Amino acid sequence: MRTAYSVDTVRTAERALMERLPDGTLMQRAAAGLATACAQLLGRVYGARVVLLVGSGDNGGDALYAGARLAARGAGVTAVLLSPERVHPGGLAALRRAGGTTAAPEDAGPPLRRARLVVDGIVGIGGRGGLRPKAARLAELVAEGDAAVVAVDLPSGVEADTGEVRGPAIRADLTVTFGTHKPAHLIDPAREYAGSVRLVDIGLGPELPRTPVLESPQHAEIAALLPVPGAESDKYRRGVVGVAAGSARYPGAAVLAVAGALRGGAGAVRYVGAAGEAVLARFPETLVSDRGPAKAGRVQAWVVGPGAGEDAGPVAEVLAAEVPVLLDADGLRLAERDAVRARTAPTLLTPHAGEAAALLGVSREEVEGARLTAVRELAARYRATVLLKGSTTLVAGEPGEPGEPGEPGEPEAPGEPGEPEAPVRVNATGTPWLATAGSGDVLSGLAGSLLAAGLSARDAGSTAAHLHGLAGRLAARGAPVGAHDVAEAIPRAWRSVGE
């Protein structure tokens, strides 16, 4: 499991660790890891031209000490000092002893044009509100050049806790971070600026609480959640999922949602809607009903909304059911918020950015620029679990959903006393080839089948997102695909997770 912690938590852990270590130990550990990463990226250090962009914070000190190590190995290192009067004195002295030189920001153009490597140490994890003019100009110069870029802890101009990017920012090829990941490393738009991320162990782990703010399950964690039939399983024990989707205008949405449910391991699928003939023509094993969700027969979960058009009746019937419910597409628009909030069984909402924006009453750009804020706000407003689709899929439970028990002395998060709020889950297995009509309908059916199998809304959402992203990659292999191809690739994704 890849985890990320807030800036405040990291700062608290660093202070606790530094109390037990000699002064400067953590910075030297960070600088050593940074210098090693830079040297590996350069390949040949001797004679390489390196430019350090140095701000006044600790990551400016990290950059200076790392630059001193590179200079000692024969690199030509120039430090561009944005605030010479506030620069880390020990780091600057070490660089000069090793033969490094300094330059003012207004003189940075020539060194940057000649550089093979730029080390971004302008702003640390506490940076807020975008880059100031001098730093913004340096970001522009870096973007114009050909040098490889390594960011110290995170690219300057992105916000560590939210992943927001407010104006110009450094785009790194590699980000070297220390102790733990920060949210900006895992979620967009900041993740796009970070490039590859390398975590350097500086001994912070024992000081961090057990419950992070973000977690990104890997194959092993997802494999442990996959429902596997046993010797006594039958179609009912494996889970029956109801699908109320499609309309005369959008029959394909029903077909694709059913495809996702069947390929997602459901023991049986009950379909209710106007597209019964289309569904049976493609999937004759489907149990089709024209009597409405309330009279369709027993199910363990419902999926409602894909291609529903303007018919709110099935949405209301499904929300009244005492089983887990997934709301998608038109169902998000047709559902009464109070009806969702009043439910006692789990509810999973699966909007894309445009749908989330409509539910929140903001612009799509606001959602895309602050995805973590948006998914948390939706979960709170609807008292539901929300899967926000996108380049990185986020899954958030309603505030107060408990996570793992914390360590003694941890600050309490909102929710039950002494129980930190469950982390937001992040999935990055997706591919841009999934940006195709009907792909979200497949995801809905897949997640619905996992709900019917007994997974929690949070587990069903994050597992479905992981499998769906892998299926998109496997189906595409760098070539265009349709939603049907993605559905057909789900079993291969399932196998690849378990291998």
N, C-alpha and C positions, 0 to 999 in steps of 0.2 A: 504494500500500500504506500503510495506516495502521499505525503501529508504537507500541509502548509499552515503556518501560524501568523498571527497578526504582529504588527510592528511592536505594539505594547508588550505582548507576550515575549517576543524575542529580546527586547530590551531588558525586561525583568530577568530572564534567564541568563543573559550576558552579565548583568550586574552580580547575580548570585555566583556565577562561575569565576568572575574576576576577583571576587573577594578571597578566593582560595589560591589564586595564582600570582606569581610575580608580575609587576607592572609591565604592560606591553606584550604579554604572552599571547593573548588572543590575536592581536594585530599581526604579530610575527607568524602565527600559524596561518592566518588568512593570506598574508603576503606570500608565504612559501607556496601555498596551493595555487594562488593566482599566477605567480611566476612560472610554476611548472606547466600550467595550462597554456600560458603564453608561449613558452619555449616549444611545447609540443605543436602548437599551431604554426609557429615560425618554421619549425624543422631545423634550420641552421640559424643559430643565434648570433654567432660572430659576424660582425659587419652589418647586421640588420638595423634599419632605422626604425626607431620606436618613438611614438609621441604619447605622452601621458596628458590627459585632460584632468586637471586637479582642482577640486573644489576645497571647501574649508572643513568638510566633515571627516569622519573616520575613514570612509572609503577613499578619500583623497590620500590619507596616510597609507592605506593599503596599497594604492597605486604607486606611491613614491617608494615604499620599501620593495615592492615587486620590481619596479624599474631599476632600483639599485642592484638587485640580484641579476637582472638582465645585463646591466652595464658592466658588472663585474665579469660577465662571460663574454664581453667584447661587443655588445650591442651599442649603437649610438643612440642614446636616450635623451630626449628633450621633454621637459615638463612645462606645459602651458599652465601658468598659475592664474586662476580667475580672481583670487583674493590673496595676494602675496602676504598681506599683514595677518591673515588668519590661517595660513597654511600649516600643516602639521610640522612642527620644528624638527622632531627627530627623523621623520621620513625625508624631509628636504636635506638635512645634513647627511644622511646616509647616501642619498642620490649623488650629492656633490662629491662626497669622498670616493664614490665609485667612478667618477668621471662624467656624470650626467650634467646637462646644462638646463637652463630655464629660459622661458620666453613669455612675453605678455600676450594676452588674447588678440590684440590688434596685429601682432606679428606672427600669428599662428599659421597663416596661409602657406608660406613656403615649406615649413617642416611637415605640414600635413600632406602636401602634394608629393613629397619624397618618401613618406612613411610606408613601410610594409605592414605595420601594425599600429593601431590606435587603441589605447586603454582608456576607457571612459570611467573616470572617477570624479565626475562633477558633483552629482547629487546622490545622497545615500537613501536608505529606505524610509527616512523621515520626510522626504521631499513632498511638497503639496503645491497644487495650483499651477503647474506648468513651469517651464524654464524662463528665467529672466533673459533680457535681450542679449547680453554677452554670451551666455550659454547657448541660447537659441541660434545665434550666428555660428558658433562652433559646430552645432549639430548640422547646420546647412553645409558647412565646409566639409565635414566628414562624409556626408551623403554624396557630395560631388567627387570625392576621391575614390581610389581603388583599393585602399588598405583594408585588411581584415580588421574587424572591430571586436574587442572584448570588453564587456561591461562588468564593472565591479559590483557585485551583489544584485543589481538590476539596472536596466538602461535608464539613464537620466531623462526625466520628463514623463515617466510613467509613475502611477501611484501604487505603492506596494500593497495596500490593504484592499483596494477595489479593482485594480486592473484598468483604471481609467487612464486615458491619454488626453491631456488638455493642451493641445497645441503641438509645437515642434518637439521632437524627442529623438534621441539617439537610436538608430537601428543597429543592433549587435548581431554578429555572426555567432558569438558564443557569450553566454553570461555565466560567470563564476560566482556562485552564491555560497554562503557560509552558514553552517550549523543546521539549517533547515530551509526548505522552500518557503517562499512568501506567496500570497495569493496571486500576485501579478505574474508569477512564472507559469501559472496553470490556466488562467482565463484570459480571453480576448476582451478588448483589443491589445492589451499589454503583451500577451504571450507572443504575438506576431513580431513584436519588437525585440524580444529576448533571444531569438535564434535558439540554438541548442543550449541546454542548461546543464551545468556541471555542479554538483553539490560537493563541497569540501567539508570534511568532518573536522570541527575545531573543538570537539568535546562538549557540545551544547546539549546533546540528547538527554542526559539524565536530569537536566534542569527544566526541560519542557514538560508541560502537563500532558496527560494521556490523550486528551481530546483536542484535536486541532480545529481550526475554523473551516478548512477545506481538506478533502481527501479524494484521491484519484485511484480507484481500485484498478489493479493490474489483473492479468489473466488468472493468476492463482486465486485471488479473492472472488472473481466472477465465477470461476469453475466451482468453487465451494457453494455457490448459491444456486447453481443449475439444478432443477428438479429432475431426478432420474427415477424412472419407474422401477418398482420392485417386483418380486415374483408374484405377489398377490394383487398387483395393480390391475384395474380395469379402466374403461374410458371415464367412468365417473370419479374414481379415485385420482386419476391424473388431472382432473379439472375440466369442467364444462364452462366455456366462455360464451356469453351472449354478445352478439354484434348487432346493434341497431344503427344502420348506416345506409348510405346511398339513397337515391331518389330516381324518379323517371329521368331527370336531367343528368344526374351523376351516378349511373349504375356502377361505373368502374371503381368508385371509392369503396363500395361494398365488397366487390370482388377482391380488391387489394387488402382491405382490412381482414377479410376472411383468410386470405393467403398468409398474411403475417401470423394470424392466430394458429392456423394449422401447422405452419412450419415452426412455430414457437413451442410446439410440444403439447398443445391442448389435446385432451382425450376426445373431446367432441366440441363442435361449434354449432350453436343455435343462431340462425340468422332471422332477423325480423326487419322487414322493409319492403320497398317497392321494387327491388332488384333481385327478387328470388330466382327468377328464371335465369338471369345472367350468372348468378352465383352457382346454381345447380349445374349449369352447362360447363362451368370450369371446375367445380369441386362437388361431385355428386355425393360425397360423404357428408355434406353439410345438412343439418336438420333445419329445414325452412318452415317458418310459421308466418301466417298473415293475421294473427290475432292480437298483435301488439306485445310489447315487452312484458307486461304484467301477466299475460296468459300464455306466454311462449313455452313455459316449462321451467324446471329447476336449473339454475346456473350457479356457479361459484363466483362469477364476476361478470360485469357488463362493460362493453365498449360502445360509446354512443357519440355520434356527431359527424364523422367523416361523410361529406356529400349529402348531409341531411336537408339542405335547402332551407326552407322557412317553416318546416313542421316542428313545432316545439313540443307537441304531445308526447312523442317517445322519450324525449329528454326528461320531461317531468316524471314520466312513469319510472324511468330508470333511476332517477335520483331518489325516488321514494322506496326503492328496493333496499333491503338490509344486507347487501353484499358489496364488496369493493366495486367501485365504478371508475372508469377512465373517460374523461371528457376531452374531445379533440375537435378541431376545425369548427364547423357550424355549431356544434354542441356547446362550445365555449361562449359563443354569442347568444345562444338561445337559453342557456341555463340561468335561472334566477340565483343571484349571489346568496341571498338569504337561505334558499333551499340547499345550496352546497354547504354553507356554514352550519346548517342545522343537522347535517348527517352525522351519524355515529359510526358508520362503517367507513373504511378508508376511501378517500377520493384522490385521484391522480389527474391533474390537468397537464396537457401537453401542447402549449402554444409555441408557435414560432415568434420571432421578434415583432412582426406586424400585429399578430393577435394579442400578444402581451401588451403592446402599446395601446391597443383599443381598450383592453380591460382596465388598464391603469389610467387612461385618459391623457396620455403623453404622446410625443412623436416617436416614430420607429427609431429615429437617430438617437434619442435619449436612451432607449432600451439597449440599443447596440453599443452605445458608449459606456453604459454602466450596467452590465449584465448581472453582476452579482447583486447590486442593489435592487434591480427589477425582480429577480426571482425570489428574493427574500420578501419584498413587499407584496407580491402576488400571493405567496404562501400565507402571509399574515392576513391579508384581506379576505381570503377565501377559507381560511382554516383548513387547508388542504396541502397535499404534497404537489409540488409544481416541477415539471420537467420543461425547462426552457431550451428549445432546440436552437442549434446554431453550429458554428465552427467548433466551438467547445460546448457540449451539452451540460447544463447545470441542473442538478436535482436538489431541491430544498424542501424540507418538511416545515410544517407550521411552527412558529416560535414556541419553545417550551418542550418540543419533542426531545426526550433525553438522549444523550450520547453515552459514551463509556464513562464509568465513574471516574472522577478526577482524583488527583493526588491531594493529600491533606494540605490545607493552606491555599488551594487554588481559589481565585476569585470566582464567585458564582455567576453563571450566565442566566439570562431570563429563563424562567421555567420553574421546575420543582427545586426547592432549596437543596443545594449541594449537588445538583445534577446539571453539568454543562449541556448547553444546547447541542443537538446532533450536528455534525459538520455538514456543510453543503458538499455534495458529491460532484466531481468533475469528470467528464469523459472526453477524451481527445482522439478516439479511434476513427472518427469520421473522415470523409473525403469530400472534396468539392463536387465529385461526380454524384453525390447523393442529392444535390440540388436539382431535383427533377420532379415533375408532377406525380403525385401518388406515393412518393417515398414516405411521407409522414403517415399516410394511411396504413402502410405496412408496419411502421413502428408502433402504431396504436394497437393493431391486432396482436403483434408480438408481445407488447407489454401487458395487454389484457390476458393473454394465455398464461403469463407468469403470475399475474394476480390470482387467476383461477386455480393455479397450482399451489397457492398458499403463501407466496412471497409477500412481504410488506410492500406498501406503495413505494417506499424509498428504494428497497431492494429491486422490486420489479422495474422501476424506472431506470435505475442505473445499470442493471443487467441488460435490459432491452436496448438501451443506448449503446452499450459496449458491443453487443452482438450485431446490432443494426449497422454500426460503423464498420465493423470488420466485414460484414456481408457486402457492404458497398465497395470496400476495397477489393475483396475477392472477386466480385462480379465485374468490376471495372477493369482492373489491371491496366489503368491508364487509357482506357477507351470508353466512349459513351455507352451508357446503359439506361434501361428504364426501370421503373419501380418493380415490375414483375421479375426482372432479373435479380434484383436485390432480395426479394422474397425467396426465390429459389436458392439463393446462396446462404440463407440463414443456417441450414443444417451443417454446411461446411464451416461456417463461423463457429458454431457450437462445438464441432469437433476440434477446431484449432485451439479453442480456449482450454479444452481439457487435455490437450497433448502435452 
